[in-house]
Amino acid sequence: MDSNLKLRDGQRTTRCWFAKEYKEKPALLEAQQFVGGYVEVLQLDDCQVLINEEGLFSGLPTNVEATEILKKSGAYNISDCGVVGNAIILHGDAQWT
């Protein structure tokens, strides 16, 4: 998976981890480590987005890239805060069931 994309928001860096070309699902522990806590799955029409379930409560910064992807999909009602913290976007066979 490509975890090289880093986005600045204030003093903190958030990452959006794409799995478009990834053929296997990430393990739960791997996803938890990346998002920094419990994983929440947002199911869209063509992909899944894995985020930190407690990201808003923890004060994580907005992840601009993941927020834009969800807004463009039109399938998810984004709050004013958008997606916060690291996010993993899964396509095709990489999606969790």
C-alpha positions as CSV (number, residue, x, y, z in Angstrom):
1,M,0.0,0.0,0.0
2,D,1.1,3.5,-0.6
3,S,1.3,5.5,2.6
4,N,3.6,8.2,1.3
5,L,0.9,10.9,0.9
6,K,1.2,13.4,3.8
7,L,-1.0,16.4,4.3
8,R,-0.4,19.4,6.6
9,D,-3.1,20.7,8.8
10,G,-1.8,23.2,11.3
11,Q,1.1,21.6,13.2
12,R,0.0,18.0,12.7
13,T,0.4,15.7,9.6
14,T,-2.4,13.5,8.4
15,R,-2.1,10.7,5.9
16,C,-4.5,9.2,3.4
17,W,-3.5,5.6,2.7
18,F,-4.9,4.3,-0.7
19,A,-5.4,0.7,-1.4
20,K,-6.7,0.9,-5.0
21,E,-4.2,-1.4,-6.4
22,Y,-3.9,-3.6,-3.3
23,K,-5.1,-7.1,-3.8
24,E,-5.5,-8.1,-0.1
25,K,-7.4,-6.7,2.8
26,P,-5.3,-5.0,5.4
27,A,-5.3,-6.8,8.8
28,L,-7.3,-5.2,11.6
29,L,-4.2,-4.5,13.7
30,E,-2.5,-2.9,10.7
31,A,-5.5,-0.6,10.1
32,Q,-5.7,0.3,13.8
33,Q,-2.1,1.2,14.0
34,F,-2.4,3.4,10.9
35,V,-5.6,5.3,12.0
36,G,-4.4,5.4,15.6
37,G,-7.2,3.6,17.4
38,Y,-10.5,1.8,16.8
39,V,-11.5,1.5,13.2
40,E,-14.8,2.9,11.8
41,V,-15.7,1.7,8.3
42,L,-17.6,4.2,6.0
43,Q,-19.2,2.2,3.2
44,L,-19.5,4.1,-0.1
45,D,-20.8,2.8,-3.5
46,D,-17.4,2.0,-4.9
47,C,-15.1,1.9,-1.9
48,Q,-14.7,1.8,1.9
49,V,-13.0,4.4,4.0
50,L,-11.4,3.3,7.3
51,I,-11.0,6.1,9.9
52,N,-10.4,6.5,13.6
53,E,-13.7,5.9,15.3
54,E,-12.9,8.5,18.1
55,G,-11.0,10.9,15.9
56,L,-13.3,13.9,16.6
57,F,-13.2,13.3,20.3
58,S,-9.4,13.0,20.2
59,G,-9.0,16.4,18.4
60,L,-7.4,14.9,15.3
61,P,-6.8,17.3,12.4
62,T,-8.9,17.4,9.3
63,N,-7.7,15.1,6.5
64,V,-8.4,17.2,3.5
65,E,-7.7,14.5,0.9
66,A,-10.1,12.0,2.5
67,T,-12.8,14.6,3.0
68,E,-12.6,15.7,-0.6
69,I,-12.9,12.0,-1.8
70,L,-16.0,11.5,0.3
71,K,-17.6,14.8,-0.8
72,K,-17.0,14.0,-4.4
73,S,-18.6,10.6,-4.0
74,G,-21.8,12.2,-2.8
75,A,-22.5,9.1,-0.9
76,Y,-21.6,10.3,2.6
77,N,-22.9,13.3,4.6
78,I,-19.7,15.1,5.7
79,S,-19.8,17.1,8.8
80,D,-18.3,20.6,9.0
81,C,-15.2,19.0,10.4
82,G,-14.8,16.5,7.5
83,V,-12.8,13.4,8.0
84,V,-10.2,13.7,10.7
85,G,-7.0,11.8,11.2
86,N,-5.4,9.2,9.0
87,A,-7.7,7.4,6.6
88,I,-7.4,4.2,4.5
89,I,-9.4,4.0,1.3
90,L,-10.1,0.5,0.0
91,H,-11.3,-0.5,-3.4
92,G,-12.3,-3.8,-5.0
93,D,-11.0,-7.0,-3.4
94,A,-9.2,-4.9,-0.7
95,Q,-12.5,-4.0,0.9
96,W,-13.5,-5.6,4.2
97,T,-16.6,-7.8,4.4
